[in-house]
Amino acid sequence: MEQFRYESGQLHCEGMAVDALAAEYGIPLYIYSKAALLGRFEAIRKAFAEAAPIIAFSVKSCSNIGILKVLQEAGSGFDIVSGGELARVLKAGGDPRKVVFAGVAKADDEIRDALDNDILMLNVESEAELDNIQNIAAEMGTVAPVALRLNPDVDARTPNAKTTTGKKENKFGIDLMTASRIIKNIALSPNIRLLGVDIHLGSPVNSTGPYKEALNKLADFIRDHRSPRSQLEYLDIGGGFGLLYRDETVPTFQEYAEAVLPFVKKTGCKLILEPGRSIAGNSSILVSQVRYLKDNGTKHFTIVDAGMNDLIRPAMYDSYHFIWPTKSTRTPPSHLFGAADAPEYIAREAADAAGGGGREMQPDGLIVTDVVGPICESSDVFAKGRRLPVVNRGQNLAIFSAGAYGFSMSSQYNSHPRPAEVLVDGETARIIRHRETYDCLMRGEELL
Ligand SMILES: *Cc1c(COP(=O)(O)O)cnc(C)c1O
């Protein structure tokens, strides 16, 4: 987060003043820091260096080709979940030999496309999918490299149940019994080359325990199922590394590595990682302007121009994003800034939520307000009962930790053109996605 900091009361991304960027590129605006992206990528590489893993950035977390190119140049591979994501990776110059393809419902065309482009492996999520890949590969006269995505039935204990993926009630992966049978029968699929096994437990997994629990099962599984027909040379542990949004205790990459590497050693496998959130999340902010303030006698509302169509995480996952004005002489009371008063601020938020605080100005000079967007949905709320400095109409707010599952989940709902995305590198800023126009909204539609 050190790439986002206040200097003389103005939020900067690296060497650029955020308000100057907002003035130049318009609002709402996604601003990414190249140094932050690369710093996080390198930190993962360093922590896992002993295993020299393929780091396959999760494209769905942040899919702009400008971002993918930055990571590709740093040596990243890519974890994709669709043919569209493969197209993005190829456009960004990504190396198909470092691409892994997950997803429970791969289409025939997507499978053909992946095989045509010679990706490293398809992470297969069901027996029916494997049969289909066998048939397609046979038709194409090729051999399909696959890993079995195992469902280890481990609770990743993610903050929101919607983002847990490795339990048996989830649609993802293959249970171990079925996987065992598949491997024993693998000779019946001559156009399949079984390269390894893969898991993805959920996101964020803010502790190392679930990885250990799953890898313990996997290490035994790999030991019991190796044969000349199934060498199981790759162990892909998926993504899910945690991120600091508020006051989470997130293991360091070092700690994740210490939990994971002994199992990798034990299996002798080559390691693949699929981090998304942990690289992109705190590498970007969403800048939004205050349109109106409203006090209805019960509550105070700060109405901003960005909405759930631009950043859906609070509406979809009840997730927390720290918000602060882009102009402020006060160090933001957040753990993101290592602020000493962050615990007190969070405790006050909890008290406000429990009904202790009102819409009035608080003794700490902050006002308790709901930060809401323009979309016609009551769930279009970025923050409820949040303490903010008093802001005026026209002032900008920064919504932090917006880089992962931010723009990539955006939509045009309510016919709002999507915002621009800008990548900052030191003292320069480059547009990596232009703001949409009304024409973009209607592209492909027909008047009958
Ligand atoms: C979403 C996803 C990831 C990335 O998860 P993060 O929490 O963003 O690191 C990795 N692998 C698979 C298969 C995924 O679906």
The ligand as a MOL file (V3000), in Angstrom:
LIG
                    3D

  0  0  0     0  0            999 V3000
M  V30 BEGIN CTAB
M  V30 COUNTS 15 15 0 0 0
M  V30 BEGIN ATOM
M  V30 1 C -10.8030 -17.0490 -8.5370 0
M  V30 2 C -9.7990 -18.1070 -8.6440 0
M  V30 3 C -8.4810 -17.8860 -8.2380 0
M  V30 4 C -8.0120 -16.5850 -7.6250 0
M  V30 5 O -8.3680 -16.4350 -6.3080 0
M  V30 6 P -7.7990 -15.1790 -5.4770 0
M  V30 7 O -8.4680 -15.2810 -4.1760 0
M  V30 8 O -8.1570 -13.9680 -6.2170 0
M  V30 9 O -6.3350 -15.3610 -5.3310 0
M  V30 10 C -7.5710 -18.8960 -8.4320 0
M  V30 11 N -7.9340 -20.0840 -8.9640 0
M  V30 12 C -9.2030 -20.3380 -9.3440 0
M  V30 13 C -9.5290 -21.6480 -9.9440 0
M  V30 14 C -10.1790 -19.3660 -9.1900 0
M  V30 15 O -11.4300 -19.6250 -9.5600 0
M  V30 END ATOM
M  V30 BEGIN BOND
M  V30 1 1 1 2
M  V30 2 1 2 3
M  V30 3 2 2 14
M  V30 4 1 3 4
M  V30 5 2 3 10
M  V30 6 1 4 5
M  V30 7 1 5 6
M  V30 8 2 6 7
M  V30 9 1 6 8
M  V30 10 1 6 9
M  V30 11 1 10 11
M  V30 12 2 11 12
M  V30 13 1 12 13
M  V30 14 1 12 14
M  V30 15 1 14 15
M  V30 END BOND
M  V30 END CTAB
M  END
